[in-house]
Amino acid sequence: MAKYKFILSGGGTGGHIYPAIAIANELKFRFPDAEFLFVGAKDKMEMQKVPQAGYEIKGLWIAGLQRKLSLQNAMFPFKLMNSLWESRRIIKDFNPDVVIGTGGFASGPLLKMASIMNIPTVIQEQNSYPGITNKLLSKKANAICVAYENLERFFPKEKMILTGNPVRQDLIDVEGKREEAIQFFKLNPNKKTLLVLGGSLGARRINQLIEKELNNIISQNVQIIWQCGKLYLEDYKKYSNENVQVVAFIERMDLVYAAADVVISRAGASSVSELCIVGKPVIFIPSPNVAEDHQTKNANAIVAKKGALLLKEADLDSQFSLVFEALIKDQGKQSQLSDNIKKLARPKATKIIVDTIIELIK
């Protein structure tokens, strides 16, 4: 049998990186002797996270356009040309069977060049509202794996496959890990645990909220694991004590989900997909600072099915304490949210995406 070669690209945030790694892991499971190469943006977090997952990565000199006039924008055409040229060289040297993009700056020039060179390309779109890069790439892509229905207005219908988002396989059954999780995080088993997630880089507004509400939350016999993001650790680590663990990043997501009774989270596509799989009661606080407000759209897709609660940033000061208190005291409501969000999970997403990739190269 021929030895397959795969190039994957996804980065900038964990929401683009982890789906790419999940796809690579499933491909590796099926083709143990396959070769893999990741392509990322030079100064972004994928340059650390991908090697930690055991894969080689090459970096492109690329960044996104800023919304305001800046030197970075003036440099963009040069960075783009350089990245296209470098992508061509990487593809020529590695000679992949297929190139897979999960979003992020580097996937644009890489997939564009792959399609020019007649190499099959697969896009994995995580959001209910696609970014501009994937909209442009979709015209030439061979297959587009989507996580939400009704994306025909953005992508050619005949290329779309509804798969869901790839999630880490260790999240599929966290229920059995609760004892281990409580020991791992040194938690008090007689208290409820609140998990606060602001995304891989952190969320300023969520951090401000938790800081303000800290005593109120703890007073309800609740302990907190507070992932504040690496940009904010210096500001908030002073709050760590026996009831509060402030961390920049969580490596063992399976265990932290197993430990959690209630979750407060942004509504990035990967987070939403993970929360459906682990089935915990969630209060979504979508970021309003993203293209086309897609986090609110992601969260509303769950809220419409009575699978989560949603608080807008603008309403946090007036509503948070009421909503949180009502939820933490109501075991029936927690169970109802849990049951409903689990029904929306797509645990086989990674397998279906990999089936699609294999179909393409055969």
C-alpha positions as CSV (number, residue, x, y, z in Angstrom):
1,M,0.0,0.0,0.0
2,A,1.2,3.5,-0.8
3,K,2.5,5.6,2.1
4,Y,0.3,8.6,2.5
5,K,1.5,12.1,3.2
6,F,-0.6,14.8,4.8
7,I,-0.1,18.5,5.3
8,L,-2.4,20.2,7.9
9,S,-2.7,23.8,8.7
10,G,-4.7,25.5,11.5
11,G,-3.7,28.1,14.0
12,G,-3.8,31.4,15.8
13,T,-6.1,30.0,18.5
14,G,-6.7,26.6,20.1
15,G,-10.0,26.6,18.2
16,H,-8.1,26.1,15.0
17,I,-5.1,24.1,16.3
18,Y,-6.9,21.3,18.2
19,P,-9.2,20.3,15.4
20,A,-6.2,19.9,13.1
21,I,-4.4,17.8,15.7
22,A,-7.5,15.6,16.2
23,I,-7.7,15.0,12.5
24,A,-4.0,14.1,12.3
25,N,-4.3,11.7,15.2
26,E,-7.2,9.9,13.6
27,L,-5.3,9.7,10.3
28,K,-2.2,8.4,12.1
29,F,-4.4,5.8,13.9
30,R,-5.6,4.5,10.5
31,F,-2.3,4.9,8.7
32,P,0.5,4.4,11.2
33,D,3.3,4.8,8.7
34,A,1.9,8.0,7.1
35,E,4.0,11.2,7.1
36,F,2.6,14.4,8.6
37,L,3.6,18.0,8.3
38,F,1.9,21.0,9.9
39,V,2.2,24.6,8.6
40,G,1.5,27.5,10.9
41,A,2.1,31.2,11.4
42,K,5.6,31.9,12.7
43,D,4.8,33.7,16.0
44,K,1.5,32.0,16.9
45,M,0.7,29.4,19.5
46,E,0.7,26.5,17.0
47,M,4.5,26.7,16.9
48,Q,4.5,25.3,20.5
49,K,1.3,23.3,20.6
50,V,1.8,21.1,17.5
51,P,5.3,19.9,18.5
52,Q,3.9,19.1,22.0
53,A,1.4,16.9,20.2
54,G,4.3,15.1,18.4
55,Y,4.2,16.6,14.9
56,E,6.6,18.6,12.9
57,I,5.6,22.2,12.0
58,K,7.0,24.8,9.6
59,G,6.1,28.5,10.1
60,L,5.0,31.1,7.5
61,W,5.6,34.8,7.8
62,I,1.9,35.7,7.7
63,A,-0.6,37.7,9.9
64,G,-4.1,39.0,9.5
65,L,-5.1,42.5,8.4
66,Q,-5.7,44.9,11.3
67,R,-9.0,46.8,11.4
68,K,-7.2,50.1,11.6
69,L,-4.4,51.6,9.5
70,S,-1.0,50.3,10.7
71,L,2.4,49.3,9.6
72,Q,1.3,45.7,9.8
73,N,-1.3,46.3,7.1
74,A,1.3,48.0,4.9
75,M,3.5,44.8,5.3
76,F,0.6,42.5,4.5
77,P,1.1,42.2,0.7
78,F,4.8,41.3,1.2
79,K,3.9,38.8,3.9
80,L,1.3,37.3,1.6
81,M,3.6,36.9,-1.4
82,N,6.3,35.5,0.8
83,S,3.9,33.0,2.3
84,L,2.6,31.9,-1.1
85,W,6.1,31.4,-2.3
86,E,7.1,29.5,0.9
87,S,3.9,27.4,0.7
88,R,4.8,26.4,-2.8
89,R,8.3,25.3,-1.7
90,I,6.9,23.3,1.3
91,I,4.4,21.6,-0.9
92,K,6.9,20.8,-3.6
93,D,9.4,19.4,-1.1
94,F,6.9,17.3,0.9
95,N,4.7,16.2,-2.0
96,P,1.5,15.6,0.0
97,D,-1.5,13.5,-1.1
98,V,-3.9,16.1,0.4
99,V,-3.8,19.4,2.2
100,I,-6.2,20.0,5.1
101,G,-7.0,23.5,6.5
102,T,-8.9,24.2,9.7
103,G,-8.6,28.0,9.7
104,G,-6.1,30.5,10.8
105,F,-3.8,32.8,8.9
106,A,-1.4,30.2,7.5
107,S,-4.1,28.0,6.0
108,G,-5.0,30.7,3.4
109,P,-1.8,30.9,1.4
110,L,-1.1,27.1,1.9
111,L,-4.5,25.9,0.6
112,K,-4.5,28.5,-2.2
113,M,-1.1,27.2,-3.4
114,A,-2.1,23.6,-3.1
115,S,-5.1,24.1,-5.3
116,I,-3.0,26.0,-7.9
117,M,-0.6,22.9,-7.8
118,N,-3.6,20.5,-8.3
119,I,-3.3,18.9,-4.9
120,P,-6.7,18.0,-3.3
121,T,-7.7,20.3,-0.5
122,V,-10.2,19.9,2.4
123,I,-11.5,22.8,4.5
124,Q,-12.9,22.1,7.9
125,E,-15.1,25.1,8.9
126,Q,-15.9,25.2,12.6
127,N,-18.2,28.2,12.9
128,S,-21.8,28.9,12.1
129,Y,-20.5,32.0,10.2
130,P,-17.4,31.3,8.1
131,G,-14.4,33.6,8.0
132,I,-13.4,35.4,4.8
133,T,-10.4,33.0,4.2
134,N,-12.5,29.9,4.0
135,K,-15.1,31.6,1.8
136,L,-12.4,32.4,-0.7
137,L,-10.8,29.0,-0.5
138,S,-14.1,27.1,-0.9
139,K,-14.4,27.9,-4.6
140,K,-11.4,25.6,-5.4
141,A,-11.6,23.2,-2.4
142,N,-12.5,19.5,-3.1
143,A,-14.5,19.1,0.1
144,I,-15.8,21.3,2.9
145,C,-16.6,19.7,6.2
146,V,-19.0,21.9,8.2
147,A,-20.2,21.9,11.8
148,Y,-23.5,23.7,11.3
149,E,-26.5,23.4,8.9
150,N,-27.6,26.0,6.4
151,L,-24.2,27.2,5.2
152,E,-25.2,27.0,1.5
153,R,-25.1,30.8,1.2
154,F,-21.4,30.8,1.9
155,F,-20.2,27.5,0.3
156,P,-20.9,25.5,-2.8
157,K,-23.6,23.0,-1.7
158,E,-22.3,20.0,-3.6
159,K,-18.9,20.2,-1.8
160,M,-20.3,20.4,1.8
161,I,-20.5,17.6,4.2
162,L,-22.1,18.1,7.6
163,T,-19.6,16.5,10.1
164,G,-19.5,18.5,13.3
165,N,-16.3,19.7,14.8
166,P,-13.4,17.4,15.6
167,V,-12.8,17.1,19.4
168,R,-10.1,15.5,21.5
169,Q,-11.0,11.8,21.8
170,D,-10.3,11.8,25.5
171,L,-13.4,14.0,26.0
172,I,-15.8,11.3,24.7
173,D,-16.3,9.7,28.1
174,V,-15.3,12.1,31.0
175,E,-18.1,10.7,33.3
176,G,-15.9,7.9,34.5
177,K,-13.0,10.2,35.4
178,R,-14.6,12.2,38.1
179,E,-12.7,10.6,41.1
180,E,-9.4,11.0,39.3
181,A,-10.2,14.6,38.4
182,I,-11.0,15.6,42.0
183,Q,-7.7,14.1,43.1
184,F,-5.8,15.6,40.2
185,F,-7.0,19.2,40.9
186,K,-7.0,18.6,44.7
187,L,-10.7,19.6,44.9
188,N,-13.1,19.3,47.8
189,P,-15.7,16.6,46.8
190,N,-18.3,18.2,49.0
191,K,-18.4,21.5,47.1
192,K,-19.7,22.3,43.6
193,T,-17.0,23.1,41.1
194,L,-17.3,26.0,38.7
195,L,-15.0,25.9,35.6
196,V,-14.3,29.3,34.0
197,L,-13.0,29.2,30.4
198,G,-11.9,32.3,28.5
199,G,-10.3,30.6,25.5
200,S,-6.6,29.9,25.0
201,L,-5.6,33.5,25.2
202,G,-8.1,34.5,27.9
203,A,-11.1,36.8,27.9
204,R,-10.8,40.2,29.6
205,R,-14.5,40.7,30.3
206,I,-15.0,37.3,31.8
207,N,-11.9,37.8,34.0
208,Q,-13.3,41.1,35.2
209,L,-16.6,39.5,36.0
210,I,-15.1,36.6,38.0
211,E,-12.9,39.1,39.9
212,K,-16.0,41.1,40.8
213,E,-18.2,38.1,41.7
214,L,-15.6,36.0,43.4
215,N,-16.8,36.3,47.0
216,N,-20.4,35.9,46.0
217,I,-19.6,32.6,44.1
218,I,-17.5,31.1,46.9
219,S,-20.2,31.9,49.4
220,Q,-22.5,29.5,47.7
221,N,-20.3,26.5,48.6
222,V,-18.6,26.6,45.2
223,Q,-14.9,26.2,44.3
224,I,-13.5,27.6,41.1
225,I,-11.0,26.5,38.4
226,W,-10.4,29.8,36.6
227,Q,-8.6,29.6,33.3
228,C,-7.7,33.3,32.8
229,G,-5.4,33.0,29.8
230,K,-1.7,33.6,29.4
231,L,-2.3,37.4,28.7
232,Y,-3.9,37.8,32.1
233,L,-2.2,35.5,34.6
234,E,0.0,38.2,36.2
235,D,-3.2,40.2,36.9
236,Y,-5.2,37.5,38.5
237,K,-2.9,34.8,40.0
238,K,-3.1,36.7,43.4
239,Y,-6.6,35.3,43.8
240,S,-5.5,31.7,44.1
241,N,-6.4,30.1,47.4
242,E,-7.9,26.9,48.7
243,N,-11.2,27.7,46.9
244,V,-9.8,29.2,43.7
245,Q,-7.2,27.9,41.2
246,V,-6.1,30.5,38.7
247,V,-4.3,29.1,35.7
248,A,-3.2,30.4,32.3
249,F,-3.9,27.2,30.4
250,I,-5.3,23.7,31.2
251,E,-3.5,20.7,29.6
252,R,-5.9,18.0,31.0
253,M,-9.2,19.2,29.6
254,D,-10.7,15.8,30.0
255,L,-10.1,15.9,33.8
256,V,-11.2,19.5,34.2
257,Y,-14.5,18.8,32.4
258,A,-14.9,15.7,34.5
259,A,-14.5,17.8,37.7
260,A,-16.8,20.6,36.6
261,D,-20.5,20.9,37.8
262,V,-21.1,24.1,35.9
263,V,-19.1,25.8,33.2
264,I,-18.8,29.5,32.2
265,S,-17.4,29.8,28.7
266,R,-16.9,31.8,25.5
267,A,-18.7,30.4,22.5
268,G,-16.0,29.7,20.1
269,A,-16.9,26.8,17.8
270,S,-14.5,24.2,19.3
271,S,-15.5,25.1,22.8
272,V,-19.2,24.7,21.9
273,S,-18.5,21.3,20.3
274,E,-16.5,20.1,23.3
275,L,-19.2,21.2,25.7
276,C,-21.8,19.3,23.8
277,I,-19.7,16.1,24.1
278,V,-19.0,16.5,27.8
279,G,-22.6,17.5,28.5
280,K,-22.2,20.0,31.4
281,P,-24.5,22.8,32.3
282,V,-23.1,25.9,30.6
283,I,-23.5,29.7,30.8
284,F,-22.2,31.0,27.5
285,I,-20.8,34.6,27.4
286,P,-20.1,35.1,23.7
287,S,-17.3,37.5,22.6
288,P,-18.9,40.5,20.8
289,N,-15.5,41.3,19.2
290,V,-15.5,38.6,16.5
291,A,-16.4,38.7,12.9
292,E,-20.1,38.9,12.2
293,D,-20.8,38.2,16.0
294,H,-20.4,34.5,15.2
295,Q,-19.9,33.4,18.8
296,T,-23.5,34.6,19.6
297,K,-24.7,32.6,16.6
298,N,-22.9,29.5,17.9
299,A,-24.3,29.9,21.4
300,N,-27.8,30.6,20.1
301,A,-27.8,27.3,18.2
302,I,-27.5,25.5,21.6
303,V,-29.8,27.9,23.5
304,A,-32.6,27.4,21.0
305,K,-32.6,23.7,21.9
306,K,-32.7,24.5,25.6
307,G,-29.1,23.1,26.0
308,A,-27.4,26.2,27.6
309,L,-27.9,29.6,29.1
310,L,-26.6,32.8,27.4
311,L,-25.6,36.1,28.9
312,K,-24.4,39.0,26.8
313,E,-21.4,41.0,28.0
314,A,-23.6,44.1,28.2
315,D,-25.9,42.4,30.7
316,L,-23.3,40.8,33.0
317,D,-23.4,43.4,35.7
318,S,-27.2,43.4,36.0
319,Q,-27.9,39.7,35.5
320,F,-25.0,37.4,36.2
321,S,-25.4,36.9,40.0
322,L,-29.2,36.1,39.6
323,V,-28.6,33.7,36.7
324,F,-25.7,31.9,38.4
325,E,-27.3,31.6,41.8
326,A,-30.5,30.2,40.3
327,L,-28.6,27.6,38.3
328,I,-26.2,26.5,41.0
329,K,-29.1,25.9,43.5
330,D,-31.3,24.0,41.0
331,Q,-30.1,20.5,40.4
332,G,-33.1,19.8,38.1
333,K,-32.2,22.7,35.8
334,Q,-28.6,21.5,35.7
335,S,-29.7,18.0,34.7
336,Q,-32.0,19.4,32.0
337,L,-29.3,21.5,30.4
338,S,-26.9,18.6,30.6
339,D,-29.3,16.2,28.9
340,N,-30.3,18.7,26.2
341,I,-26.8,19.8,25.2
342,K,-25.6,16.2,25.0
343,K,-28.3,15.5,22.3
344,L,-26.5,18.1,20.1
345,A,-23.1,16.3,20.3
346,R,-21.4,14.9,17.2
347,P,-18.9,12.5,18.7
348,K,-18.1,10.9,15.4
349,A,-17.1,14.2,13.7
350,T,-13.3,13.4,13.4
351,K,-14.0,9.9,11.9
352,I,-16.4,11.3,9.3
353,I,-13.9,14.0,8.3
354,V,-11.1,11.4,7.9
355,D,-13.5,9.2,5.9
356,T,-14.0,12.2,3.6
357,I,-10.3,12.8,3.3
358,I,-9.6,9.1,2.4
359,E,-12.4,9.0,-0.1
360,L,-10.8,12.0,-1.8
361,I,-7.3,10.5,-2.1
362,K,-8.5,7.1,-3.3
